[in-house]
Amino acid sequence: MSRAVRFSEYGEVDVLEVVDVERPTPDTGEVLVEVRAAGINPGESAIRRGLLDDTWPATFPSGQGSDLAGVVAELGDDVSDFEVGDEVLGFTDGRASHAEHVTARTDHIVRRPPDVLWEQAGALKVVGTTAHAVIRAVGVGRGDVVVVSGAAGGVGSATVQLAVGRGANVFGLASEANHGWLRDHGVTPVDYHGDGLAERIRDAAGGPIDAFIDTFGGGYVGLALDLGIGRERVNTIIDFDAAEKRGVQAVGGAEASNAKVLAELAQMITDGDLEIVIAETYPLEEVRAAFEALEQRHTRGKIVLIP
């Protein structure tokens, strides 16, 4: 047997339970991973609450979780590129990583570099691949002036670092408590609170703004267009209604969800070119508390479950 998160109806965090389940068995081309760390994400919260039922409905009882890191415990048939005992990081598409054990396709995992902490490895996939995809979607390049909303959040904190790494001049919208971290990573912080945000951004940038990446929602698509940015260089990962109505991009991590990108991102952590910020860790049994913290939308970086 194994322990895993389940919910049997849509609702708030109180529908989440940690229950005994049969230990999964890897299929052909899969491995069984004993999970050491698994990140949690806003999309999982939205699915659990039924907010994405039209697009990604849940089948009850439902598991949850995509990000994972752990140790290979069993091999399925036709697996030759991994061995039992290998330390890996990656993801599953089966809504199942918030558990003690999970199966994963071999093309969805890579070996964990020794310098990548377990918490970072288990939090890398969603934020890393999304950041990788969005900066390419809006064509971030050297000298570009780029604004990122939610710049200290999970995806935002990775996005600003990748944009800085491409030589862009990055302006991060965040609360004052996160301004020091942003400056330390080459980002010019702009306080998002209160009226006059557009003027604060214009004053900070001191000239034309080339691109806007929205990781937070709540009206930032309209702000980006008000700033005069072309629709093709505005991307939101969360405000899909605004993207459809205003004709901007809504590219997310699916466009970069592969082992090649995961390996590149893991190497960037090893090389000191990317920091996956860990806000807090929680035992698996405290999954409700973990999501309560996530849904406050004020954490810097990622929240991670430790089975």
C-alpha positions as CSV (number, residue, x, y, z in Angstrom):
1,M,0.0,0.0,0.0
2,S,0.9,3.7,-0.4
3,R,-0.4,7.0,0.8
4,A,-1.8,9.5,-1.7
5,V,-3.9,12.7,-1.8
6,R,-7.5,12.2,-3.0
7,F,-10.7,14.3,-3.3
8,S,-14.2,13.0,-4.1
9,E,-16.0,16.2,-4.9
10,Y,-15.2,19.8,-5.9
11,G,-14.6,22.2,-3.1
12,E,-12.2,24.0,-0.8
13,V,-9.2,22.5,0.9
14,D,-11.4,20.4,3.3
15,V,-12.3,18.0,0.5
16,L,-8.6,16.9,0.4
17,E,-7.8,13.6,2.1
18,V,-4.6,11.5,2.5
19,V,-5.7,7.9,2.1
20,D,-4.2,4.4,1.7
21,V,-4.2,3.3,-1.9
22,E,-2.7,0.4,-3.8
23,R,0.9,1.0,-4.7
24,P,0.9,1.9,-8.5
25,T,2.5,-0.6,-10.9
26,P,4.5,0.9,-13.8
27,D,3.3,0.2,-17.3
28,T,5.5,-0.4,-20.4
29,G,7.9,2.5,-20.7
30,E,7.2,3.7,-17.2
31,V,9.0,3.7,-13.9
32,L,7.7,3.7,-10.3
33,V,9.1,6.6,-8.4
34,E,9.2,6.8,-4.6
35,V,8.5,10.5,-4.2
36,R,10.8,12.7,-2.1
37,A,9.3,16.0,-3.1
38,A,6.3,17.2,-5.1
39,G,5.4,20.9,-5.8
40,I,1.9,22.2,-5.6
41,N,0.5,24.7,-8.1
42,P,-2.4,27.1,-8.5
43,G,-3.8,25.1,-11.4
44,E,-4.4,22.1,-9.1
45,S,-6.3,24.4,-6.7
46,A,-8.5,25.6,-9.6
47,I,-9.2,22.0,-10.8
48,R,-10.1,20.9,-7.2
49,R,-12.5,23.8,-6.9
50,G,-14.2,23.0,-10.2
51,L,-13.2,26.2,-11.8
52,L,-11.7,24.4,-14.8
53,D,-14.4,21.7,-15.1
54,D,-15.2,22.7,-18.7
55,T,-11.6,22.1,-19.8
56,W,-10.0,19.8,-17.3
57,P,-12.8,17.9,-15.5
58,A,-11.9,15.7,-12.5
59,T,-12.9,12.0,-12.4
60,F,-13.7,11.1,-8.8
61,P,-12.1,10.1,-6.6
62,S,-9.3,12.2,-8.1
63,G,-5.6,12.5,-7.3
64,Q,-3.6,15.6,-8.0
65,G,-0.1,16.7,-8.7
66,S,2.3,17.0,-11.6
67,D,5.7,18.0,-10.3
68,L,7.8,15.2,-8.8
69,A,11.3,14.2,-7.6
70,G,12.3,10.9,-6.1
71,V,14.0,7.6,-6.4
72,V,13.2,4.9,-9.0
73,A,11.7,2.0,-7.2
74,E,10.6,-0.3,-10.0
75,L,10.9,-0.6,-13.8
76,G,8.1,-1.3,-16.3
77,D,8.7,-3.4,-19.4
78,D,11.0,-2.0,-22.1
79,V,12.8,0.5,-19.8
80,S,16.5,0.5,-20.4
81,D,17.6,4.1,-19.7
82,F,16.9,4.1,-16.0
83,E,17.7,1.7,-13.1
84,V,16.2,1.1,-9.7
85,G,17.9,3.5,-7.3
86,D,18.3,6.4,-9.9
87,E,17.4,9.8,-8.5
88,V,15.1,11.6,-10.9
89,L,12.9,14.7,-11.3
90,G,10.1,15.4,-13.7
91,F,6.4,15.2,-14.0
92,T,3.3,13.1,-14.5
93,D,0.2,13.9,-16.6
94,G,-1.9,11.6,-14.4
95,R,-2.7,14.0,-11.5
96,A,-0.9,11.7,-9.1
97,S,2.4,13.1,-7.8
98,H,1.0,14.2,-4.4
99,A,1.7,10.7,-3.1
100,E,4.3,8.4,-1.7
101,H,4.6,6.6,-5.0
102,V,3.8,7.6,-8.6
103,T,4.4,6.1,-12.0
104,A,6.1,8.3,-14.7
105,R,6.9,7.9,-18.3
106,T,10.6,7.7,-19.0
107,D,10.4,10.7,-21.4
108,H,8.9,12.7,-18.6
109,I,11.8,12.4,-16.2
110,V,15.6,13.1,-16.1
111,R,18.3,12.3,-13.6
112,R,18.5,14.7,-10.6
113,P,21.9,16.5,-10.6
114,P,23.6,16.2,-7.2
115,D,23.6,19.9,-6.7
116,V,19.8,20.3,-7.1
117,L,18.1,19.9,-3.7
118,W,15.2,17.6,-3.5
119,E,12.8,20.5,-2.8
120,Q,14.0,22.3,-5.9
121,A,13.8,19.2,-8.0
122,G,10.3,18.4,-7.0
123,A,9.2,22.0,-7.7
124,L,10.9,22.5,-11.0
125,K,8.7,21.2,-13.8
126,V,5.6,23.5,-13.8
127,V,7.4,26.8,-13.0
128,G,10.5,26.0,-15.1
129,T,8.8,24.8,-18.2
130,T,6.2,27.6,-18.0
131,A,8.9,30.3,-17.7
132,H,10.8,28.7,-20.5
133,A,7.7,28.8,-22.8
134,V,6.5,32.3,-22.0
135,I,9.7,34.1,-22.5
136,R,9.9,32.5,-26.0
137,A,6.3,33.2,-26.7
138,V,6.9,36.9,-26.4
139,G,10.3,36.8,-28.0
140,V,12.4,38.1,-25.1
141,G,15.8,39.1,-26.3
142,R,18.8,41.2,-25.4
143,G,17.9,44.8,-24.7
144,D,14.2,44.2,-24.5
145,V,12.2,46.0,-21.8
146,V,10.0,43.3,-20.2
147,V,7.4,43.6,-17.4
148,V,6.4,40.5,-15.4
149,S,3.4,40.5,-13.0
150,G,3.5,38.3,-10.0
151,A,7.3,38.5,-10.3
152,A,8.1,36.9,-7.0
153,G,5.7,34.0,-7.3
154,G,6.5,30.5,-8.4
155,V,6.3,31.0,-12.2
156,G,7.2,34.7,-12.0
157,S,10.4,34.2,-10.0
158,A,11.6,31.7,-12.6
159,T,10.5,33.9,-15.5
160,V,12.3,37.0,-14.4
161,Q,15.5,35.0,-14.0
162,L,15.3,33.5,-17.5
163,A,14.5,36.9,-19.0
164,V,17.5,38.5,-17.3
165,G,19.6,35.6,-18.6
166,R,18.6,36.5,-22.1
167,G,19.8,40.1,-21.6
168,A,16.5,41.8,-21.1
169,N,15.8,44.8,-18.9
170,V,13.2,43.3,-16.5
171,F,10.7,45.1,-14.4
172,G,9.0,42.9,-11.8
173,L,5.6,43.8,-10.3
174,A,5.7,42.7,-6.6
175,S,5.1,43.8,-3.1
176,E,7.8,45.7,-1.3
177,A,8.7,42.7,0.8
178,N,10.0,41.0,-2.4
179,H,11.9,44.0,-3.9
180,G,15.2,43.0,-2.3
181,W,15.1,39.5,-3.8
182,L,14.2,41.0,-7.2
183,R,17.1,43.5,-7.1
184,D,19.5,40.7,-6.1
185,H,18.5,38.8,-9.3
186,G,18.9,41.8,-11.7
187,V,15.3,42.8,-11.8
188,T,13.9,46.3,-11.2
189,P,11.0,46.1,-8.8
190,V,7.8,48.0,-9.1
191,D,5.2,48.0,-6.4
192,Y,1.8,46.8,-7.7
193,H,-0.3,48.3,-4.9
194,G,-2.6,51.2,-5.3
195,D,-3.6,53.6,-8.1
196,G,-1.1,54.8,-10.7
197,L,0.6,51.5,-11.6
198,A,0.8,52.3,-15.3
199,E,2.6,55.5,-14.5
200,R,5.0,53.8,-12.0
201,I,5.9,51.3,-14.7
202,R,6.4,54.0,-17.3
203,D,8.6,56.0,-14.9
204,A,10.7,53.0,-14.0
205,A,11.1,51.9,-17.7
206,G,11.9,55.4,-18.9
207,G,10.8,54.6,-22.4
208,P,8.9,52.1,-24.6
209,I,8.0,48.7,-23.1
210,D,8.5,45.7,-25.5
211,A,6.8,42.8,-23.7
212,F,4.5,41.9,-20.8
213,I,4.2,38.5,-19.1
214,D,1.3,38.1,-16.8
215,T,1.6,35.3,-14.2
216,F,-1.1,36.7,-11.8
217,G,-4.2,37.7,-13.7
218,G,-6.7,40.2,-12.4
219,G,-6.6,42.9,-15.2
220,Y,-2.9,42.8,-16.2
221,V,-3.7,42.0,-19.8
222,G,-5.6,45.3,-20.1
223,L,-2.8,47.2,-18.4
224,A,-0.3,45.7,-20.8
225,L,-2.3,46.9,-23.8
226,D,-2.8,50.3,-22.1
227,L,1.0,50.5,-22.0
228,G,1.1,50.3,-25.8
229,I,2.6,46.8,-26.0
230,G,1.7,44.9,-29.2
231,R,-0.8,42.0,-28.6
232,E,1.7,39.5,-30.0
233,R,4.1,40.4,-27.2
234,V,1.7,40.0,-24.3
235,N,1.2,36.6,-22.7
236,T,-0.9,35.5,-19.8
237,I,-0.7,32.1,-18.2
238,I,-3.9,32.6,-16.1
239,D,-6.4,35.1,-17.6
240,F,-7.7,33.0,-20.5
241,D,-10.9,35.1,-20.9
242,A,-8.9,38.2,-21.3
243,A,-6.5,36.5,-23.7
244,E,-9.5,35.5,-25.9
245,K,-11.3,38.8,-25.8
246,R,-8.2,41.0,-26.2
247,G,-6.3,38.8,-28.7
248,V,-3.1,38.2,-26.7
249,Q,-1.2,35.0,-26.2
250,A,-2.0,32.4,-23.6
251,V,1.0,30.1,-23.9
252,G,1.8,27.9,-20.9
253,G,4.1,25.2,-19.8
254,A,2.7,22.5,-22.2
255,E,4.8,24.0,-25.0
256,A,8.0,23.1,-23.1
257,S,7.0,20.0,-21.2
258,N,9.7,17.6,-22.2
259,A,12.8,16.0,-20.9
260,K,15.2,18.1,-22.9
261,V,13.9,21.4,-21.4
262,L,13.9,19.8,-17.9
263,A,17.5,18.8,-18.3
264,E,18.4,22.3,-19.4
265,L,16.7,23.9,-16.4
266,A,18.3,21.4,-14.0
267,Q,21.7,22.3,-15.4
268,M,20.9,26.0,-15.0
269,I,20.3,25.4,-11.3
270,T,23.6,23.5,-11.0
271,D,25.4,26.3,-12.9
272,G,23.9,29.0,-10.6
273,D,21.9,30.5,-13.4
274,L,18.5,29.7,-12.0
275,E,17.2,29.6,-8.4
276,I,14.0,27.7,-7.7
277,V,12.8,29.6,-4.7
278,I,11.2,27.4,-2.0
279,A,8.7,29.3,0.1
280,E,7.7,26.5,2.5
281,T,7.6,22.7,2.7
282,Y,4.8,20.6,4.3
283,P,4.5,16.9,5.1
284,L,2.1,15.1,2.7
285,E,-0.4,14.7,5.6
286,E,-0.6,18.5,5.8
287,V,-1.7,19.0,2.2
288,R,-4.7,21.1,3.3
289,A,-2.5,23.6,5.1
290,A,-0.1,23.7,2.1
291,F,-3.0,24.7,-0.2
292,E,-4.4,27.2,2.3
293,A,-1.0,28.9,2.1
294,L,-0.8,28.7,-1.7
295,E,-4.3,30.2,-2.1
296,Q,-3.3,33.3,-0.2
297,R,-1.2,34.2,-3.3
298,H,1.5,36.0,-1.3
299,T,4.2,33.4,-1.1
300,R,7.6,34.0,-2.7
301,G,8.4,30.9,-4.8
302,K,7.1,27.4,-4.5
303,I,5.3,25.4,-1.8
304,V,6.4,21.7,-1.8
305,L,5.0,18.6,-0.2
306,I,7.4,16.1,1.4
307,P,5.9,12.6,1.5
